[in-house]
Amino acid sequence: MSAGQGSGPYYYVRVKHERPLGVALLAVIIGLFGALFTIVGLLLMLASAFLGVYHPTLDFGFHLLTSSLLLAGLFLLIFGVIMLALATGLWHLEQWALVLSIIVFGILFILDLLGGSLTAILWGLLLVYLFLVRQHFN
């Protein structure tokens, strides 16, 4: 038998899925917000450090302000980095990013539905869309 007749070893090739436009847009939007949150978080942390070092007063209210800025900045920084990771995962059609997106959008849908907000419609539509394109993810 010759090599062209199937007698050789078989190799499995990972099929690359085409990225749906909606997933690409979602990844870009989440990435932009992640970058914004990261930058604002860093700026708040820098402002807290600057005020803590260069402000001459040492009263309790001022320390509370600098501590609050530091915590808010840290929260935004962590949240922004997570959003950037999620955007990257969605862009590369990773299964974990799909699951995390469905969980987050599901929580937001339930909270907005219970709160009577009309944005529950948006989260619901995004959930339906993610279920419809799930076959494109690895």
C-alpha positions in Angstrom: 0.0 0.0 0.0 1.1 3.5 -0.6 1.0 6.3 1.9 -1.8 8.0 0.1 -4.2 5.0 0.7 -4.5 5.6 4.5 -1.9 3.1 5.8 0.1 5.7 7.7 -0.6 7.4 11.0 -3.6 9.5 11.4 -3.4 13.1 12.7 -6.2 15.0 14.2 -6.3 18.6 13.1 -8.0 21.1 15.4 -10.7 22.8 13.3 -10.6 26.6 13.6 -14.0 28.0 14.0 -14.9 31.3 12.5 -15.5 34.0 15.0 -19.1 35.3 14.9 -19.5 39.0 14.5 -21.5 39.4 17.7 -18.9 37.6 19.8 -16.2 39.8 18.3 -18.2 42.9 19.2 -18.8 41.6 22.7 -15.1 40.9 23.2 -14.1 44.3 22.0 -16.7 46.1 24.2 -15.7 44.1 27.2 -12.1 44.7 26.5 -12.6 48.4 26.2 -14.4 48.5 29.5 -11.7 46.3 31.1 -9.0 48.7 29.9 -11.0 51.7 31.2 -11.5 50.0 34.6 -7.9 49.1 34.8 -6.7 52.6 34.0 -9.2 54.2 36.4 -8.2 51.7 39.1 -4.5 52.5 38.7 -5.2 56.3 38.8 -7.3 56.0 42.0 -4.6 54.0 43.7 -2.0 56.5 42.6 -4.2 59.4 43.8 -4.5 57.6 47.2 -0.8 57.2 47.5 -0.2 60.8 46.4 -2.7 62.2 48.9 -1.4 60.0 51.7 2.2 61.1 51.2 1.8 64.8 50.3 -1.2 66.0 52.3 -0.1 67.7 55.6 -3.1 66.8 57.7 -3.4 63.5 59.6 -7.1 63.6 60.6 -9.2 60.4 60.6 -11.5 61.6 57.8 -8.6 62.1 55.5 -7.2 58.7 56.2 -10.7 57.2 55.5 -10.7 59.0 52.2 -7.3 57.7 51.1 -8.2 54.2 52.3 -11.4 54.4 50.3 -9.7 55.5 47.2 -7.1 52.7 47.6 -9.8 50.1 48.0 -11.9 51.4 45.1 -8.9 51.5 42.9 -7.9 48.0 43.9 -11.4 46.7 43.2 -11.5 48.4 39.8 -8.0 47.2 38.9 -8.9 43.5 39.7 -12.2 43.8 37.9 -10.6 45.4 34.9 -8.0 42.7 34.6 -10.7 40.0 34.9 -12.7 41.8 32.1 -9.5 41.9 29.9 -9.0 38.2 30.4 -12.6 37.5 29.6 -12.4 39.6 26.4 -9.3 37.8 25.3 -11.0 34.4 26.0 -14.1 35.4 24.0 -11.9 36.7 21.1 -10.1 33.3 21.0 -13.4 31.4 21.3 -12.4 29.7 24.6 -15.0 27.5 26.3 -14.3 28.9 29.7 -15.0 32.5 28.5 -18.3 31.3 27.1 -19.3 29.7 30.4 -18.2 32.7 32.5 -20.1 35.1 30.2 -23.2 33.0 30.5 -22.9 32.9 34.3 -22.3 36.7 34.5 -25.1 37.6 32.0 -27.4 35.2 33.8 -26.8 36.8 37.2 -27.3 40.3 35.7 -30.5 39.1 33.9 -31.9 37.7 37.2 -31.0 40.8 39.2 -32.4 43.2 36.6 -35.5 41.1 36.2 -36.1 41.1 40.0 -35.4 44.9 40.1 -37.8 45.6 37.3 -35.2 47.1 35.0 -35.6 47.1 31.3 -31.9 46.2 30.8 -33.0 42.6 31.7 -34.1 42.4 28.1 -30.5 43.1 26.9 -29.0 40.5 29.2 -31.6 38.0 28.1 -30.9 38.6 24.5 -27.2 38.3 25.1 -27.8 34.9 26.9 -29.9 33.7 24.0 -27.2 34.8 21.5 -24.4 33.1 23.4 -26.4 29.8 23.5 -27.0 30.1 19.7 -23.3 30.5 18.9 -21.9 28.1 21.5 -20.9 25.6 18.8 -18.2 28.1 17.6 -16.3 27.8 20.9 -13.5 25.3 21.5 
